[in-house]
Amino acid sequence: MRTLLGSIGRLSRAAILPLLLAGAGAQASTPAAAAAAAASAPAKAAAPAPRAADPTMVRLPSGAVVAADIGQILQRGELVVAMLGTDSPPFFYMEGDKLVGTDVRMAEQIAGELKVPVRFDRSAKSFNEVVEIVARGDADLGISKLSRTLARAQSVRFTDPYLSLNHALILNRLEFAKLSRDKPLPWVVRNLTGSVGVIAKSSFADFAVRNFPKAKITPYPGWGDVLAAVKKGEVVGAYRDEFEIRRILRADPSLALTLRTVTLKDLDDTLGIAVGVRSPTLLAFLNQFLAQRAEKLTVESVLAELK
């Protein structure tokens, strides 16, 4: 009997010991101990802050995310293109009640890539006014046989050239002979001291000041006025790109009796599309469009478009 009770006693003490140890551990879990344990535990990483919306991107109703400068065109539902109000065949001109031409065709193709219609703003009375309309943000693009000049590049961005033309002069033979007096033609042209006619507020009005510093630069309202002045001898010559100069004698070969042309092979007039300074993605899009475009313009292909 005593043996049995002793066994029970021993078993009870063995069973009680773990319970006593567990109780001691539970008593150790005081507030101070919990705080110490929490301090020694690795800190949890803070939840990341919500990502701010990118102001350069917009989400369209379709769910597509595009750059903001292109998104405003798509959300508006049309591409607005500034173009000179005066026709300049074959780049842009009215054929009946329809606006046509190489620049018009290009604008329509760009709008087609964006899947929106194109609207032409022809309120500009000069090439510089086309640039100003784009600079103000009243048009998305300026496509108007625009020369890329340093002055214009201060208010808009230009794409890569879509057509490069040499500078050229058309000279009144009699008036030019008075200046040349048997001197070499290149020397006389580079040191021109007579009067040179240009279109007012055009790229060639700026080019003339830089390239003919000794000449008197005379601006006229339009190209027809400049040509009339050359024919009358009011100015020695007219200054513009080779396309416009070559088309004069192409249209009327008899003028070669009184007028002569000179092409300045070392001076280029590069035509580009004007874009607002806040439209970097649109500019990149247009450059990619021009690089992939199958139709590459040359002076010969543009002359062939004349009717």
C-alpha positions in Angstrom: 0.0 0.0 0.0 2.8 2.4 1.0 4.6 1.5 -2.2 1.6 2.3 -4.3 1.1 5.7 -2.5 4.8 6.5 -2.9 4.5 5.8 -6.6 1.5 8.1 -6.9 3.4 10.8 -5.0 6.4 10.5 -7.3 4.2 10.7 -10.4 2.4 13.7 -9.0 5.6 15.6 -8.3 6.8 14.7 -11.9 3.6 15.9 -13.4 3.4 19.0 -11.3 7.0 20.2 -12.2 6.1 21.2 -15.8 3.1 23.0 -14.6 5.1 25.0 -12.1 7.6 26.0 -14.8 4.8 27.0 -17.1 3.2 29.1 -14.4 6.6 30.8 -13.8 6.8 31.6 -17.5 3.3 33.0 -17.5 4.1 35.2 -14.4 7.2 36.5 -16.3 4.9 37.9 -19.1 4.4 41.1 -17.3 3.8 44.4 -19.1 7.5 45.4 -18.7 8.6 42.0 -20.1 6.2 42.3 -23.0 7.6 45.8 -23.8 11.1 44.5 -23.7 10.2 41.6 -26.0 8.5 43.9 -28.4 11.5 46.2 -28.4 13.8 43.3 -29.3 11.5 42.0 -32.1 12.3 43.1 -35.7 10.2 46.2 -36.7 7.5 45.7 -39.3 8.1 47.5 -42.6 5.8 50.5 -43.0 3.1 50.2 -45.7 4.1 52.0 -48.9 2.4 55.4 -49.5 -0.1 55.5 -52.4 1.7 56.3 -55.7 0.9 59.8 -56.9 -0.8 60.0 -60.3 1.7 60.8 -63.2 0.6 64.3 -64.5 2.2 63.5 -67.9 -0.1 60.6 -68.5 -3.9 60.4 -68.9 -6.4 57.5 -68.9 -8.9 57.5 -71.8 -12.5 56.3 -71.4 -11.4 53.2 -73.3 -8.9 52.5 -70.5 -5.8 53.2 -72.5 -3.1 55.3 -70.9 -1.4 57.8 -73.2 0.8 60.9 -72.8 -1.1 64.0 -71.8 -0.1 66.0 -74.9 -1.6 63.3 -77.2 -4.4 62.6 -74.8 -5.8 66.1 -75.1 -6.1 65.6 -78.9 -7.8 62.2 -78.5 -10.2 63.6 -75.8 -11.0 66.6 -77.9 -11.8 64.3 -80.8 -9.9 66.3 -83.5 -6.4 67.3 -84.6 -6.1 71.1 -85.1 -3.6 72.1 -87.7 -2.6 75.8 -88.4 -2.0 76.6 -92.0 -1.4 79.8 -93.9 -4.6 81.4 -95.3 -3.0 82.1 -98.7 -2.7 79.1 -101.0 0.7 77.8 -101.9 0.4 75.0 -104.5 1.2 72.2 -104.4 1.7 72.3 -100.7 -1.8 73.6 -99.8 -4.5 75.1 -102.0 -8.2 75.1 -102.7 -9.4 72.9 -105.5 -13.0 73.9 -105.8 -14.3 73.7 -102.3 -11.8 71.2 -101.1 -8.4 71.9 -99.5 -5.7 69.7 -101.1 -1.9 69.5 -101.4 1.1 67.7 -100.1 1.0 69.3 -96.7 -2.8 68.7 -96.5 -2.3 65.1 -97.3 0.4 64.7 -94.6 -1.8 66.3 -92.0 -4.7 64.0 -92.9 -2.4 61.0 -92.6 -1.2 62.1 -89.1 -4.8 62.5 -88.0 -5.5 59.0 -89.4 -2.8 57.5 -87.3 -4.4 59.2 -84.2 -7.8 58.0 -85.4 -9.3 61.5 -85.2 -10.5 63.9 -87.9 -8.4 67.0 -88.8 -9.5 70.6 -88.7 -7.4 73.3 -90.5 -7.1 76.7 -89.0 -6.3 79.1 -91.9 -6.6 82.4 -90.0 -2.8 83.1 -90.3 -1.9 85.9 -92.7 1.8 85.1 -92.6 4.1 82.1 -92.1 5.2 83.6 -88.8 1.6 83.8 -87.7 1.2 80.1 -88.2 4.0 79.6 -85.7 2.4 82.0 -83.3 -0.9 80.1 -83.4 0.9 76.9 -82.4 3.0 78.7 -79.7 -0.2 80.0 -78.1 -1.7 76.6 -78.0 -4.5 77.4 -80.4 -3.4 74.6 -82.7 -1.8 71.2 -82.1 0.5 71.5 -85.2 1.7 73.9 -87.8 2.0 72.3 -91.2 2.4 75.1 -93.8 5.6 74.8 -95.7 7.3 76.1 -92.6 11.1 76.7 -92.7 12.9 75.8 -89.5 14.6 78.9 -88.3 16.4 79.9 -85.1 13.9 82.7 -84.4 10.9 80.4 -84.7 12.6 77.6 -82.6 12.5 80.0 -79.6 8.7 79.6 -79.3 7.9 76.2 -80.9 9.6 72.8 -81.5 10.2 71.5 -85.0 10.2 68.0 -86.2 13.0 66.5 -88.3 12.8 67.9 -91.9 10.3 66.4 -94.3 11.7 68.3 -97.2 15.1 70.0 -97.8 15.4 72.8 -100.4 18.4 74.9 -101.4 18.2 78.7 -101.2 17.9 80.5 -104.5 17.7 83.9 -106.2 15.9 85.1 -109.3 17.7 88.1 -110.7 16.8 90.9 -113.1 19.5 90.4 -115.7 19.9 94.1 -116.5 20.1 95.3 -112.9 22.4 92.4 -111.9 24.8 93.3 -114.8 25.2 96.8 -113.4 26.5 95.3 -110.2 28.6 92.4 -111.5 30.7 94.3 -114.1 32.5 91.1 -115.2 33.2 90.0 -111.7 32.8 86.2 -111.0 29.1 85.3 -110.3 29.7 83.6 -107.0 31.6 86.6 -105.6 28.9 89.1 -106.8 26.1 87.0 -105.2 27.9 86.5 -101.9 28.7 90.3 -101.8 25.4 91.5 -103.1 25.1 95.2 -102.6 21.8 95.9 -104.4 18.3 95.5 -103.1 16.8 92.1 -102.5 13.1 91.5 -102.3 11.5 89.1 -99.8 8.1 88.2 -98.4 7.5 90.2 -95.2 7.5 88.1 -92.0 8.8 85.0 -93.8 11.8 82.8 -93.0 13.7 84.3 -96.0 13.3 87.8 -94.6 15.4 86.5 -91.7 17.8 84.5 -94.0 18.4 87.6 -96.2 19.7 89.7 -93.3 22.1 87.0 -92.3 23.2 85.9 -95.8 23.3 89.2 -97.6 24.6 91.7 -95.0 25.6 94.3 -97.6 22.3 94.3 -99.5 19.2 96.3 -98.8 16.5 93.9 -97.8 13.0 95.1 -99.1 10.0 93.3 -97.7 6.7 92.9 -99.7 3.3 91.7 -98.7 3.3 88.6 -100.9 5.4 86.6 -103.4 3.5 88.1 -106.4 4.6 91.6 -105.2 8.2 90.5 -104.9 8.2 89.0 -108.4 6.6 92.2 -109.9 9.4 94.3 -108.3 12.1 92.0 -109.8 10.5 92.3 -113.3 10.3 96.1 -113.0 13.9 96.4 -111.7 12.8 97.9 -108.4 15.0 95.2 -106.8 18.0 93.3 -108.2 16.6 90.0 -107.2 14.1 88.0 -105.2 15.2 85.5 -102.5 13.4 82.3 -101.7 13.8 78.5 -101.9 14.8 76.7 -105.1 11.3 75.3 -105.6 9.6 78.7 -105.8 12.4 80.1 -108.0 12.4 77.1 -110.4 8.6 77.1 -110.8 8.7 80.7 -112.1 10.6 79.8 -115.3 8.8 76.5 -115.5 5.5 78.4 -115.7 6.7 81.0 -118.2 10.0 80.0 -120.0 10.0 83.3 -121.8 11.0 85.1 -118.6 14.5 83.6 -119.0 15.1 86.5 -121.5 15.0 89.1 -118.7 15.5 87.0 -115.5 18.0 84.5 -114.4 18.2 82.1 -111.5 21.0 81.2 -109.1 20.8 78.2 -106.7 22.9 78.5 -103.5 23.9 74.9 -103.0 25.6 75.5 -99.7 22.4 76.9 -98.0 19.5 74.6 -97.1 15.9 75.5 -96.3 14.5 72.6 -94.2 10.8 72.3 -93.8 9.4 70.9 -90.6 6.2 70.5 -88.6 5.8 73.0 -85.7 4.7 71.7 -82.3 4.1 73.4 -79.0 7.0 73.4 -76.5 4.9 71.4 -74.0 4.3 68.5 -76.4 7.4 66.3 -76.2 5.6 63.0 -76.8 3.6 64.4 -79.8 7.0 65.6 -81.2 8.4 62.1 -80.9 5.3 60.6 -82.4 5.6 62.9 -85.4 9.3 62.2 -86.0 8.4 58.5 -85.9 5.6 59.1 -88.4 8.0 60.9 -90.8 10.6 58.2 -90.5 8.1 55.5 -91.3 6.2 57.4 -94.0 6.5 55.9 -97.4 6.1 59.2 -99.3 9.5 61.0 -99.2 9.3 64.5 -100.7 12.0 66.0 -102.9 12.1 69.2 -105.0 11.5 67.1 -108.1 8.5 65.2 -106.7 7.0 68.5 -105.5 7.5 70.1 -108.9 5.8 67.1 -110.4 2.7 67.8 -108.3 2.2 71.2 -110.0 -0.6 71.2 -112.5 
